[in-house]
Amino acid sequence: EPFTPPRLRAGSSASSLDLPSTPGTPGTASFGDLRRTSPAWEENTNNCGICGTRLGKRHLQPRHHCRLCGRCVCAGCSPNSLQLSGVAGLRRACTDCVSNVERSLAVKGRLSDLAEKLVILAGLEGNLPGSQELSFEDAISFCEQALGPVEQEREKFALSRARLEELEGELISARSACVRLGQRIHASKGTAAPIGLQTASLGEAVTLCEEAVGSPEVTRRSCRMRDTHPHLERGAEREVAGSARTELRAPLRGGDVEEQAAGNRQLVGQPCRTRGARRCFGRMLACLFVAAALVMAGRFWAIPAFGQVSLDATTIGLKRAVLSNATSDAIHMKADLVLDNAGFVLARIHGFRAEVAVSGGQPFGWFAFPDTQVAGSGPTAMTLDTNLHVTDANGFAAALSQVLQGGPCEWDISGSPKVSAMGASMHLRMKKPMMLPITLLEQMRSFNIDVALGSDRELFSTADLSFFSGSSLEIANLGPLTFSLHPMDELGAPQGDVQLGHLIVRNFAVARGFNILGNTSIVLEKTNSSEPYLAAFLGTWASGLEQIVAIQGPTRPQFSFLENITTQTVVVAGVTKGLVKSAYVSGFDSLQGHSLHGQPCSLLESSDCLKGPVVTMQNTLHHTIKLTDISLDANLLEDLAYEAVIHTLPIFPKKVSCRKGSRLSRLSSVPGMWAYLNASRAS
């Protein structure tokens, strides 16, 4: 069968994996079959598939194969062994696969959170299993179940958008009708239509029509005609009124406006009845009321509703952000954002005050959102270059701490911006989530440690600090920051109640990629509570071994909203090759020995004779080190033990054993040990 990468079992740890079964062996994986049939199994190569080291017996680098991805790697790139499901014994795995397995746990948690949010958004929260963490399969299944209701909402949104487009068409038709009505009213009055009526907006056209109707000249003339000629017949009056209505309803054609106006003036001079004039004006007023209603509905309901729907569908994505140059109540923020799904209409978001809060929490700050031209039917890139004003120091510290600890964090951007679109301006409500990238500092190491000076209670040293950040959130120019230094317990957690000292960074910054903070200061402080931990720390460091400590802080920063925003583990490198270089046994020093005054011991002397190996020390630091009250243990590499069976009597054999452990001797510094070199140092 084609080889597929192994997947984590639901609820299992990173060291328990499921491999695809091979034919004939249900539930198990044969690596012999995998080597022969899998296209992912890499044949023997001359170089390591990860670091490129030359492989082969001639180069003293044996070839190995990762049992997860099948690549040919060296021993240094595959130091880990995993217990695979259905396979007896431990199997070799490369560093890349082990790292991917570790990351899959974080991805699993994020996928579980995404599934819960989609299910709640779709109204299916009753299907969630409660507080139990979802597996990969369950999370994907819940996401698929939530797609149906979400797609239905999308269809409803499409129908609403289509209805809004129809309303826009009706508004355009109403504007044209109002323009034609205004032309006819002015023609009936014998006045010229205003210049620019054809290009006027709907509101301007309605206003012009209202101004034209407001002058009752035609009505007054009709009333005077009726009072002067009461003997007019009903038939003649109806004929005149009908001709007037016919002429008024006739469409205007280009240059016929003046002729139409002259004919209307003649018709106005003819006799008519007050009832016919009222009917004419009633119809005109009805048309005006309908047009005004359409205008008001479009202006105060349809356009704002369409704008709010479009703004609600808009998404904000963060491509890159830099926090720098903090002050007492603000920090500078430069961010590249992408606005998408903003609809198909060109709109302008005017500058407004945008509040920032952790998703579902209280605002902890605000910034000035700039004027932005939002393109229709496509993404819009914009750049923020402003100050983030901190109103809640504890809230901001908690929000930034969540990001720096490597957890997913979502900030809400809210406000009431003024939006201009389709010739109208409106105030809308905005609350948009923005996902911040994980900014966990990886592979943090302290190296090139050099002791500068010290006292009975403090030891001052300098070091370089390096780490890697793959996040698009960067930090720059925060100035000097101090972090507390803590040991780790047996479970690998920081011991916050024990403080070894402080780590001082002269100008804290985090850029994307590999970072080196040079000339970092480390101050170790000896107290009654920290002395045993400090002794273990210095002993490991002096032995040339690496050790892991934790830094927390910043502590007592200049600006309160930066206090205790991060906790990171640091790998501290030991002294190069350690302080003890070698030890050897000599005839004079170790076997014969010397007295307290430096004279060789005779065979009869035993009580005051000093004997021991010669230990060679080395100092790779730039300063002199003084060691007192030395106590060193010499241990065997393996336990000294044996077992035997004594057959003194054939019938009753006796089993004997002896286990002495690995402790060989303890070396201690005593007065007179330097006397054989210099008699004045006998004390």
N, C-alpha and C positions, 0 to 999 in steps of 0.2 A: 504494500500500500504506500502511496506517497507520504513522505514524512511531513508531519505538521508540528510546530513548536509545542512544547508541553504547556499546560495551563494549570493554574492554581485550583485546587479543589475548594469548594465552598466551605468556609469555616476552618480551613487548615492554615498552618504556618508557612513561612516562606521556604522552609526546608522540606516540605512534603509536596511532591509534584505528581501529576497524572501524566503518563506517557501513552501514546496510542498503542493499542494492542497489535501484535503481529499475528498472522494466520497460524492457527494450530495451537496457540498459547493464550487463551482468553485472559484478559486482565493483567498480563505481564508484557514486558518489552525485552526483546533479545537484542543486545547491542551487536552481536555477530550478524544478525539479520539486518539491523539498522545500517551497519557498515556496508553491506553488500547491496541493499536495495534503495537506501535513502539518497535522493539527489542532493540533499543538504550536507551529506557526509563528504568532507574535503579529503582528497588524497594527500599523501605525504608531500609536504612542500619544503623548500629550502629555507624559508623564512617564517617567523611567527606571524600569524594572522592578525595580531593586535599591535605588538611593539616593533615587529620587523627584525627581530634578532635572528642571526643565522642559526639554523638548527642542524643537528647531526652529531654523531660521535666524534668527528674530527674537531668540532667546535665545543665539545663538552657540554652540549645542550641537547638533551634527549627530546624527542618529539612526543607530544601528548595530543589527545583529541578531547574537546569539550563534549560531554555526553548530552548537552542540551541543544547546541547549535551545530555541532559537527565540525567546527573549525580546528585546524591544526595549529597548536599554540605551544609556547615554551612553558617550563615549570613555573617561572616567575609570574606569568600571566594566568596561571590556573592553580593557585595555591589552595583553593577551596574544594571541599568534597561535600556532596549532598546525598541524603537518603531519599531515593526516588521511590514513589509508590509502585509496588509490585516487583521491585528489583532488590535482590539480596545484596547487602553490603553498601559501602559508600562509593559514590561515583564522582569523578573529577568534573569540575565546572570552571569555566573561565570567569574572569573578573567582570566582563561585560554582562554575561548572563546573570550572575549573582546580583549585580547592580540593578538589572532590569526586574528581577524577582522582587527586590526590596522596594523598587519604585512602584511595582504593581499594587502593593498594599495601599499606598497613598492614592493611586488612581482608582482603586476599588472604593475607597471612602468618598472620593469626589463624585464617582459615578453613582454611588448610592444616594448622595445628597441631591444630585441632578434628577434622579428618578423620583425622589420624594417631592421635589418642587414641581416637576411636570405632572405628577399624579394629583397634587393639591390644586394646581392650576386647572386641570381638567375636571375637578370636582369628584375625584374617585378616591378621596383620602380614606374612605371606609375599607379599602382593600389593602391598606398598608399593614405590615405585621407588627405594629407597635414599635417598641424601642429596640427590637432585634436588628442587628446590622444586616443589610441585604448582601447576598452573594452576587457575583458577576452575572450569572444567568437570570436571577430574580430582578436585578436592576435593569437589565436590558429588556426583560419581559414587561416590566412596569412602564418603561419608556415607550415601548410599542403600543401598550394599551392606551396610553395617554395621547397618542398621535391622533386617534379618531376624533375625540372632542375638540382637540386643538384645530384640526383641519375644518371641522364644522364652524368653529368661530371664525376661521379665516374666510370661509365662504360667506358667512354673514357680513364680515367686513367688506368683502368684494361687492356684495349687493348694496350695502350702504354707500360705498363709493360710487356705484353706478347710479343710485338714486340722486346723489349729490350732483353728478354730472348732468342728469336730467334737469334738476333745479337750476343749474347754471344756464342751460339752454333756455329754460323758461324765463329766466331773468333777462337774458339777451333779447328775447322776443318782446318782453314787456317794455324794455328800453326803446326798441324800435317803434312799438305802438305808441308810446308816449311822445316820441319825436314827431311821428306823423300827426298825432292828435294836436300837438302844439302848433304845427304848421297850419292845420285847418282852422284852428281857433283864430290865429292871427290873420289868416286869409279872410275869414268871415267878418272880422272887425275892420278889415281894410288896412291893417298895419303890417309892416314887413317883419318877417321872422328874424329873431336875433341871429347874429353871426356866430357860427360855431355850434349851432343846434344839432347838426348831424353828428358831431364828435363828442357831444356832451354825455356825461355819465347818467345813469338812471335817476339818481337823486336830483341832479341839475335839471333834467328834462321834466320831472314832476314839479319842481319849483317853478319853472317857466310856465307850465300849464296852469298852475294855481294862480300865478300873477295875471295871466291872460284872462282867465275866467272871472277873476275878482272884479272886473269893470263891467257893470250891468248896462252898457250903452244900448245893446240890441233890445233888451227888455223894455227900457224906457221908451225907445222909439215905437215899439209895437203898441205899448199902452197909449201913447199919444195918438197913434193912427186910429185905434179903436174909439177913443173919446171924440175925435174929430169927425169920423165917418161911421156912425152907429148903424147906418142903413146897409152896410156891406152884407152881401148874401153869404150864407154858410158855404155854398159850393165854391164861390170864388176864393173865399178865405182858405178852404181846404186845398184848392189847387195851388195857391201861392205858397202855402206852408209845405205842401208836398214837393214843389219845385225847389224850395230852399233846402229841404232835407236831402233831396237827390244831389243837388250841387255840393252840399257840404260833405256828403259821403263819397263823392267822386275822388279817386286818388290823384295826387299832384304829379305832373309829368314835367320835370325839368323846368323849362322857362315859362310854363303856363301859370305860374304863381300870380303874376300881376293881373292877367285876364280873369283868373278865378276870383281875385280880390275885388275887381271892378264889378263882376256879375253879382257877387254877394252883396255889395253895397246897394245895387239896384233892387235886389230881393228884399233887403232890410227895409227899403223905403215903401214896399207894398204892404197892404193891410194884413194883419194876422190877429189871431185870438190869443188871449193870455194863456189859455190851457195848452195850446200847441207850443208856445214858447217855454212854458214850464216843463212840458214833456221833453223837449229838446235839451234843456239844461239838466233835467234829471238824468237823462241818459249819459250826458257828458260827465256829470258828477259821479255816476256809478262807475264809469270807466276809470275815472281818476281814483276813486276809492279802491277799486280792484288793483290798479297799478301800484298805488301806495301800499296796499296790503302785501303785495308781492315784494315790493322793495323792502318793507320793514321786516318781513319774514326772512328774506335773504340776508339782510344786513344784521339782524339781531338774533337769528336762530340758525339758519342753514350754514352760513359761512363760518361762524364761531364753532358750530358743532363739527363741521368738516375739519376745521383747524385743530380742534381738540382731539379728534380721532387720529389725525395724522401725527400730532405731537405724541400721543400715547403710544403709537406704533414705532416711533423713532427709537433707535438704539444708540448707545454711546460706548465706543470701544477705545481702550487705552493702548496705544502703540509704544510709547516711551514717556517716562517722566523723570525729572531731576528735582530733588529737594535740596536746597542749599541756603547758606547765609541766613541763619536764624537770628531773630531779634527777641525782645522780651515777650512779645505777644504774637509773633507772626514768623513764617518761614516762607522763603521764596519758592515758587513752584513753576516749573516750565514743563509743559506736557503736550504731546502730540495726540490729538483725539480724532476719531472718525465717527461722524454722524451718518446713520444709514436708515433705510426704510422710512424716509420722511414724506412719502407720497410723491405725486407726479406734478405738483404745482410748485413753482419757484416762490420761495418765501424768505423773509428776513426776520431773524430773531434779534431784537434790540438788546443792548447790554442791560443786565440786571444783576441783583445780588443773589448768588447761588449758595445755599447752605449745604454743608457736608455732614453726613452722619453715617455711622455703621448701620448696615441694613437692619431696619426694625428698631433702631435706638434713637437717642436724643442727639441733636446736632452738636458737634464739637468745634465747628469753625465755619467760615464763609470765605468766598472769594468773588471777585468781580468777573462775571461772565461777559466776554466782549461781544460787540456786534458781529453777527455771523450771517452770511448769505448762504442759505441752504438750497442746494440744487435739487431739482425734481427728478425722480426715477433714477437715483444713483447715490453713491456715497459722497460725503463732503468731508474733506480733510481740514482741520483747523488746529491752531497752535495757541495754547494758553501760556501767557508770560505775565504772571501776576503774583501777588502775595496771598498765601493762605493764612487768614487771621484766625488765631486759636482763641475760642471763647470758653472752652472747657479743657483745661490742661490734662486732667485725669482721663477724660474721654479720648483725647488725641493720643496720649501715651498708650492707652489700651489698644486703640485701633492700629497704630504703627507697630506695636509689639506683636500683634497677631500676624502682621505681614512678615516681620523679621524672624518670627519663629517658624516660618515655613508652612503655615496653615492658610487655607483659602480664605480670602477676605473680600467682602463686597461693600462698597460705599454707595450711599444714595445721594444723588445731586438733585436738589429740589429748589423751587422758586416760582415766581409769577411773572414770566417774561411777557413783553409786548411783542406781538407777532404781526407782521404786515404781509398780506397775501391777497391776490385777486382784487386789488384796489381798496381793500379794507384793512383796518387795524383793529386788533382785539387783544385783550389780556387773557392769557390762558394759564392753566395750572400745569406744572411740570414736576415730575418725580421719577428720575431715571436711575436704574442701578448701573454701577460701573465696577466690573471685576478687576481687582488689583492682582498683579502677578506675585507669585511666591518669591520671596527674597531671602531664603535661607542661605547663609554663608557656608559653603562647603569646603572641606579640606583645609581648615584653618590650622596653620602651623606657626610655631615660634622657633626661630633658629638664629644662629650667630650670637648666642648669648655670651656676654662678656661682663665680668664683675668690675664695677667702677670703684666703689668704696663701701665700707661697712662699719658697724659698731656692734656693741653687745646686743642690741635689740633690733637693728635694721641692717639690711643688705641691699645695696643699690646696684642695679645692673642694667645693661642696654641689650636690646634684641631687635630683630626684624620680624615682622608679622606678615604672613602671606595667606591668601584665601582666594576662592573662586566664587563668582556670582554669575548665574545664568539668567538673572531677572532683567526685565526692561525698566525696573524702578531703580534709579541711581540716587546716591547721596553724595554731596560735595560741600566742602568748605564749612564744616560745622565747628571748626576750631578744636582746641584741646579738650578731650573727654577722658574721664577716669572711670575705670571698671574695676570692680572687686574680683579677687582671685580666690577660687574655692576648690577644695579637693573633691574627688568622686568617691561615692560609696561602693560597696561590693556589687550592687545592681546597676552601676553605671549612671546613677543620678547625682546631680550636684548636691553637696552638703552645704546648704545655705547658712547653717548656724556656725560653720567654721570658716574663718577667713585667713588665707595665707598672706595676703597683702593686696597690692594694687597694681594695675596695668594702666599706664598713661599713654594715650595716643595723642601726638602733638596736633594733628589736623585730620580728624576722622573723615573718611570718604569711602564710598562703595561704588565702583564702576563696573560695568558689565564686562565679564571676562576675568582674567587673572590679575589680582591686586597684590601689591607689596607696600606695606606701611613701614618705612624705615625709621631707625633711631627711636624705637618705642622703649619706654622706661618700665622696668619691673622693680617694684619695691616690696621686699619680703619683710614681714613684721613678726617678731617672736613674742608671743604671749603665753600665759599658762595653758590656755585651751588649745592654741595652735602649735605648741612646741612639738608634740609627737608627730603631727601631720607634716610640719615643716621639716623635721628630721628625715622622714620618709621621702619627702619631695627632693631634698638636697642629696640624699643618698642615692636615689635613682638617677638624678641628674649627674652626680659625680661618677657613677658607674658607666656612663655613656649610653644609657638606655632611654628610650622614648617613654613618655607617660602622658596621660590625658588629664587636664584640669578644665574647669569651667570659669567663664567670665560673665559677670552680670553687671548691668548698668545702662547708661552712665549713672554714677553716683554723685550726688551733689552737683549737678550741672549748673551752668550759668542761667539756663532757662528751664523752668519747672516742667514744661510739657515734654522734655526729652528724658525725664528721669525714668530709669529702669524700663527701657523699651526693648531690651533684648537679653537673651541668655544663649551663649554659644560655647561649644566645646573647643578646646585648643590642644593640639598635639605639641608637647614641649620636647624638643630634641635635647639629648644629653650632651655632656662634654665629649668632644671628638676623641674616640678610642678610650675614654675613661681616664681616671686619675692613676689607677694601678696598671702599670705597663707589664711587669713580669715579676716572678719570684723564683729563687733558685736556692739549692742547698749546697753549702761549701764545707770543706773539712774544718777550717778554723772557726767560722761563725756558727755552724750548725752542729758539728760533732764535738769539737774540743771546747769551744766557748771561751769567754774571758770573764775576768772578775769585775767588780764595780769600779775599779781603778784602771781598767783596760789591760791588765796582765793576763796572758794565756793561763787557762786553768790546768791544774795537774790532774792526774787520774784519780787522786784521792779527794779532790774538792767536788762538792756537789751542791751544798746549800746556797752559796753565794756565786754560783757560776751561771752566767747568762748565755743561753743558747737559743738559736732560732734561724729561720731562713732569711735571706737577704731579699727585701722587697724593693723593687725599682718603681718609683713614682714619676709621673710626668705632669707638667702644667702647661696646657695649651692656651691659657688665658693671658691677658696682657698685664696682669698684676700678680704680686707675690701672694701665696696662700700659706697660712700657718695652721698646721694641724696639731692638736693636743689631745691627750687621753685617747690614743688610738686603740681600737679593738677590732680585729679582723678575724674572720673564720675561714679556715682552709677546709674545703669539702671535696670529697671524691665525686667523680662524675656519675658513679653508680653506687648503689648500696653494697656494702661488704657483707656477704652472707653465703652460707653453704648448708647443705643437707647431706646426711650420710646414713647408711644402714650398717651396723656392726654385727657381724655374724660370729660372736664369741662362742655361742652354742648354736649348733645348726637348728635346734628346735625352737629356740627363743631369740630371734634376731631383734636388735634394738635400734630404733630410729633416733638419730640425734640431729640437731640443727643449731645454727648460730647466726644471728642477725645483729650486726653492729651499726647499721645505718650508713650514712654518707659523711658524718662529721669526723674529720681527721684531727684537727687541732684548732686551738684559739690562740691568736697572737695578740699580745698586749704590750703597750709601751710602758717601760719601767725606768726608774732612775738608774743611770749608769750605762744605759744601752749605747750611748755615743762615746763612752770613755775610750774605747780602743782606737777611735779616730782622733779624739782631743781630750786629754786628761782633765782639762778645765770644765768639761761638760759632764763631769761625773754625777752632779746633782740633778 
